[in-house]
Amino acid sequence: MTDINDRVICDPEIMLGKPVIKGTRIPVYLILDLLAVGKTFIQIVDDYPELTTDDIKAAIEYASYVTKYEEVMVAGD
């Protein structure tokens, strides 16, 4: 497993604090959107040469972690 702490950061000065790949302004959501429409790792790296396949894996792992530990509050009737 990639250490997401080394690759994904949230900084209020970069993309309004949205999670991005460290050293870039490429948000995690963009990588996930590209994967969702069928882009391969190779195609993404070709389009965004500042990314590596490990960065893409870290974005997926970050999304998995966030959704795994997300707490949902349901309003009572």
Backbone as CSV, one residue per row, in Angstrom:
resi,resn,N_x,N_y,N_z,CA_x,CA_y,CA_z,C_x,C_y,C_z
1,MET,0.839,-1.181,0.000,0.000,0.000,0.000,0.886,1.246,0.000
2,THR,0.536,2.209,-0.831,1.269,3.466,-0.896,0.973,4.277,0.359
3,ASP,1.958,4.981,0.872,1.719,5.856,2.019,1.079,7.139,1.507
4,ILE,-0.235,7.262,1.671,-0.938,8.413,1.119,-0.488,9.712,1.760
5,ASN,0.016,9.642,2.973,0.481,10.867,3.624,1.675,11.481,2.904
6,ASP,2.403,10.678,2.151,3.546,11.185,1.392,3.128,11.792,0.062
7,ARG,1.921,11.489,-0.399,1.512,11.893,-1.747,0.297,12.794,-1.812
8,VAL,-0.633,12.662,-0.878,-1.857,13.468,-0.898,-1.810,14.457,0.255
9,ILE,-2.016,15.734,-0.075,-2.003,16.768,0.957,-3.256,17.631,0.832
10,CYS,-3.598,18.268,1.935,-4.673,19.265,1.962,-4.054,20.535,2.531
11,ASP,-4.025,21.569,1.737,-3.429,22.844,2.131,-4.402,23.944,1.723
12,PRO,-4.857,24.761,2.670,-5.825,25.810,2.335,-5.327,26.784,1.268
13,GLU,-4.037,26.823,1.040,-3.467,27.715,0.034,-3.465,27.100,-1.371
14,ILE,-3.791,25.807,-1.458,-3.786,25.108,-2.745,-5.177,24.544,-3.000
15,MET,-5.803,24.969,-4.065,-7.126,24.471,-4.471,-8.144,24.540,-3.325
16,LEU,-8.071,25.635,-2.556,-9.001,25.868,-1.440,-9.019,24.738,-0.415
17,GLY,-7.893,24.038,-0.292,-7.775,22.996,0.715,-8.248,21.619,0.275
18,LYS,-8.684,21.502,-0.972,-9.094,20.188,-1.469,-7.865,19.282,-1.519
19,PRO,-8.030,17.970,-1.312,-6.876,17.076,-1.382,-6.289,17.062,-2.793
20,VAL,-4.970,17.245,-2.859,-4.238,17.259,-4.120,-3.019,16.357,-4.002
21,ILE,-2.454,16.017,-5.146,-1.196,15.279,-5.149,-0.086,16.273,-4.800
22,LYS,0.697,15.909,-3.816,1.772,16.774,-3.316,2.664,17.256,-4.459
23,GLY,2.961,18.562,-4.450,3.828,19.152,-5.461,3.092,19.534,-6.734
24,THR,1.764,19.328,-6.746,0.970,19.678,-7.916,-0.278,20.439,-7.454
25,ARG,-1.052,20.865,-8.430,-2.367,21.429,-8.151,-3.437,20.482,-8.712
26,ILE,-3.090,19.217,-8.807,-4.002,18.218,-9.358,-4.789,17.593,-8.205
27,PRO,-6.105,17.869,-8.176,-6.915,17.346,-7.074,-7.219,15.858,-7.235
28,VAL,-7.396,15.215,-6.107,-7.746,13.798,-6.076,-9.016,13.561,-6.883
29,TYR,-10.007,14.452,-6.755,-11.273,14.230,-7.465,-11.074,14.189,-8.972
30,LEU,-10.131,14.942,-9.522,-9.886,14.922,-10.963,-9.383,13.540,-11.392
31,ILE,-8.466,12.991,-10.630,-7.937,11.668,-10.941,-9.059,10.631,-10.890
32,LEU,-9.893,10.705,-9.869,-11.008,9.766,-9.751,-11.996,9.933,-10.906
33,ASP,-12.271,11.175,-11.287,-13.171,11.421,-12.425,-12.604,10.831,-13.714
34,LEU,-11.306,10.985,-13.917,-10.682,10.434,-15.123,-10.762,8.913,-15.142
35,LEU,-10.529,8.296,-13.997,-10.653,6.840,-13.909,-12.098,6.405,-14.140
36,ALA,-13.046,7.175,-13.626,-14.465,6.832,-13.754,-14.948,6.843,-15.201
37,VAL,-14.336,7.691,-16.032,-14.743,7.727,-17.446,-13.926,6.763,-18.302
38,GLY,-13.092,5.956,-17.650,-12.393,4.899,-18.378,-10.954,5.165,-18.747
39,LYS,-10.397,6.290,-18.298,-8.979,6.542,-18.583,-8.128,5.532,-17.827
40,THR,-7.053,5.085,-18.457,-6.117,4.170,-17.806,-5.054,4.984,-17.070
41,PHE,-4.320,4.301,-16.210,-3.208,4.960,-15.520,-2.256,5.574,-16.539
42,ILE,-1.950,4.823,-17.581,-1.002,5.303,-18.598,-1.528,6.554,-19.291
43,GLN,-2.810,6.565,-19.639,-3.402,7.735,-20.287,-3.359,8.954,-19.369
44,ILE,-3.624,8.747,-18.083,-3.603,9.870,-17.139,-2.188,10.421,-17.010
45,VAL,-1.205,9.542,-16.889,0.187,9.997,-16.776,0.623,10.687,-18.067
46,ASP,0.162,10.210,-19.209,0.480,10.880,-20.475,-0.120,12.291,-20.510
47,ASP,-1.353,12.424,-20.019,-2.021,13.732,-20.008,-1.485,14.664,-18.920
48,TYR,-1.019,14.080,-17.822,-0.503,14.849,-16.679,0.858,14.279,-16.293
49,PRO,1.907,14.633,-17.043,3.215,14.005,-16.832,3.838,14.253,-15.452
50,GLU,3.295,15.207,-14.705,3.817,15.420,-13.349,3.317,14.347,-12.383
51,LEU,2.363,13.516,-12.825,1.858,12.411,-12.006,2.610,11.125,-12.302
52,THR,2.598,10.247,-11.323,3.127,8.890,-11.492,1.992,7.908,-11.216
53,THR,2.203,6.666,-11.568,1.177,5.668,-11.253,0.997,5.537,-9.740
54,ASP,2.051,5.734,-8.975,1.921,5.701,-7.514,1.052,6.854,-7.003
55,ASP,1.101,8.010,-7.669,0.223,9.122,-7.297,-1.235,8.747,-7.524
56,ILE,-1.508,8.088,-8.636,-2.877,7.680,-8.954,-3.361,6.657,-7.928
57,LYS,-2.512,5.708,-7.585,-2.866,4.728,-6.553,-3.123,5.422,-5.217
58,ALA,-2.323,6.423,-4.891,-2.514,7.152,-3.639,-3.849,7.891,-3.633
59,ALA,-4.259,8.430,-4.782,-5.552,9.110,-4.873,-6.689,8.124,-4.608
60,ILE,-6.587,6.928,-5.170,-7.602,5.902,-4.945,-7.623,5.492,-3.475
61,GLU,-6.465,5.289,-2.905,-6.371,4.898,-1.496,-6.920,5.990,-0.586
62,TYR,-6.650,7.239,-0.935,-7.168,8.357,-0.150,-8.693,8.347,-0.177
63,ALA,-9.276,8.199,-1.355,-10.735,8.167,-1.483,-11.320,6.988,-0.704
64,SER,-10.658,5.850,-0.761,-11.110,4.685,-0.017,-11.094,4.967,1.480
65,TYR,-10.013,5.540,1.953,-9.880,5.841,3.378,-10.962,6.821,3.832
66,VAL,-11.168,7.882,3.060,-12.144,8.903,3.437,-13.544,8.302,3.508
67,THR,-13.905,7.500,2.520,-15.256,6.940,2.523,-15.410,5.817,3.537
68,LYS,-14.327,5.127,3.837,-14.394,4.047,4.825,-14.672,4.591,6.221
69,TYR,-14.079,5.720,6.557,-14.200,6.245,7.906,-15.146,7.447,8.016
70,GLU,-15.853,7.741,6.929,-16.811,8.823,6.914,-17.993,8.465,7.834
71,GLU,-18.425,9.448,8.611,-19.578,9.240,9.466,-20.748,10.035,8.888
72,VAL,-21.886,9.377,8.785,-23.072,10.013,8.252,-24.048,10.247,9.386
73,MET,-24.498,11.467,9.491,-25.467,11.826,10.519,-26.835,11.919,9.849
74,VAL,-27.794,11.180,10.373,-29.138,11.190,9.833,-30.020,11.977,10.788
75,ALA,-30.734,12.977,10.225,-31.617,13.793,11.052,-32.814,12.962,11.494
76,GLY,-33.201,13.129,12.724,-34.367,12.405,13.259,-35.660,13.018,12.774
77,ASP,-36.713,12.232,12.868,-38.033,12.737,12.441,-38.595,13.665,13.477
